[in-house]
Amino acid sequence: MPASERSFSENLDLLIRLLRKLKDKSHFEGMPGVPKMFITNFDFFLQNYERMKDQITVQLLQQFGEPIKQMVADMVDQLQEELDEDLISAEEIPQSESPVITGQKRTIEEIDRLLSRPGLSEEEIDRLLDERKKLKS
């Protein structure tokens, strides 16, 4: 699935996974022009992302503008290409466990995207349609 079709949150998660793979494949230590403090901070960020991502609210993610979202999607596409797409298996791409029952406010576009997913139960479709109807009112 192209990065432009994933949600911003999914792209961020995938970007971090790809950056971890890039770090594991590369040897930044001793590379000319890369300060040791940058490497230390980069490692710290990658190691702590899982704890930090749960504290990032949906509202905060929605505040990022389209240029930032597009930049992240482009970075994911480029890193997948450079790291060889075979390294990114389907299990590693974040999937929502239950995209319908989240209790979080969504936009009509997000609801439409969820409705286009195959395999939704009748109850999930009904919930999404009800939520969409409320937003249009």
C-alpha positions in Angstrom: 0.0 0.0 0.0 1.5 3.4 -1.0 2.3 5.7 2.0 -0.1 8.3 0.7 -3.0 5.9 1.3 -2.1 5.3 5.0 -3.1 7.5 7.8 -0.6 10.0 9.2 -0.2 8.0 12.4 0.4 4.8 10.5 3.0 6.6 8.3 4.8 7.9 11.5 4.9 4.4 13.0 6.3 3.0 9.7 8.8 5.8 9.4 10.2 5.0 12.8 10.5 1.3 11.9 12.3 2.2 8.7 14.6 4.6 10.5 15.4 1.8 12.9 16.3 -0.5 10.0 18.4 2.3 8.4 20.3 2.8 11.7 20.8 -1.0 12.1 22.1 -1.3 8.5 24.3 1.8 8.6 27.3 2.7 10.8 26.9 6.3 11.8 29.6 6.2 14.4 32.7 7.8 13.0 31.0 9.1 9.9 32.4 12.5 8.9 30.0 15.3 9.5 27.7 13.5 11.9 28.1 14.8 15.4 28.2 12.2 18.2 25.5 14.1 20.1 23.2 13.7 17.0 23.7 10.0 17.0 23.0 9.8 20.8 19.8 11.8 20.5 18.7 9.9 17.4 19.1 6.6 19.3 17.3 8.0 22.3 14.3 9.0 20.1 14.1 5.7 18.3 14.3 3.8 21.6 11.6 5.8 23.3 9.1 6.4 20.4 6.9 3.5 21.5 6.3 5.1 24.9 5.9 8.6 23.4 3.5 7.7 20.6 0.7 6.8 23.1 0.8 10.3 24.5 0.3 11.9 21.1 -3.4 12.8 20.8 -5.4 12.5 17.6 -6.1 16.2 17.8 -2.4 17.0 17.9 -1.8 14.7 14.8 -4.6 16.5 13.0 -2.9 19.9 13.6 0.0 18.9 11.3 -0.5 20.5 7.9 -0.7 18.6 4.7 2.9 19.5 3.7 4.2 17.7 6.9 1.9 14.7 6.2 3.1 14.6 2.6 6.8 14.9 3.7 6.4 11.9 6.1 4.6 9.9 3.4 7.4 10.7 0.9 10.1 9.8 3.4 8.4 6.4 4.0 8.2 5.7 0.3 11.9 6.8 -0.2 13.2 4.7 2.7 11.2 1.7 1.6 12.8 2.0 -1.8 16.3 2.5 -0.4 16.0 -0.3 2.2 14.4 -2.7 -0.3 10.7 -3.2 0.1 11.2 -6.9 0.9 12.4 -5.8 4.3 9.0 -4.4 5.2 6.7 -7.3 5.7 2.9 -7.0 6.0 3.1 -7.7 9.7 5.3 -4.7 10.3 2.9 -2.2 8.8 0.7 -0.9 11.6 -3.0 -2.0 11.3 -5.8 -0.7 13.5 -7.3 -3.5 15.6 -10.8 -2.1 15.4 -10.9 0.9 13.3 -14.6 1.6 14.0 -14.8 1.4 17.8 -12.3 4.0 19.0 -14.4 6.6 20.8 -12.4 9.3 19.0 -13.8 12.0 16.7 -13.1 11.5 13.1 -13.6 13.6 9.9 -15.9 12.5 7.1 -12.9 11.7 5.0 -11.5 9.3 7.7 -14.9 7.7 8.0 -15.1 7.3 4.2 -11.7 5.7 4.1 -12.7 3.3 6.9 -15.9 2.4 5.0 -13.9 1.5 1.9 -11.9 -1.2 3.9 -12.9 -4.8 3.1 -14.1 -7.1 5.9 -16.1 -4.7 8.0 -18.9 -6.2 9.9 -22.5 -5.0 9.4 -22.3 -3.5 13.0 -19.1 -1.6 12.2 -20.6 -0.2 8.9 -23.7 0.9 10.8 -21.6 2.7 13.4 -19.5 4.5 10.8 -22.6 5.5 8.8 -24.3 6.8 12.0 -21.2 8.8 12.9 -20.9 10.2 9.4 -24.6 11.2 9.5 -24.0 13.1 12.8 -21.1 15.0 11.3 -23.1 16.1 8.2 -26.0 17.3 10.4 
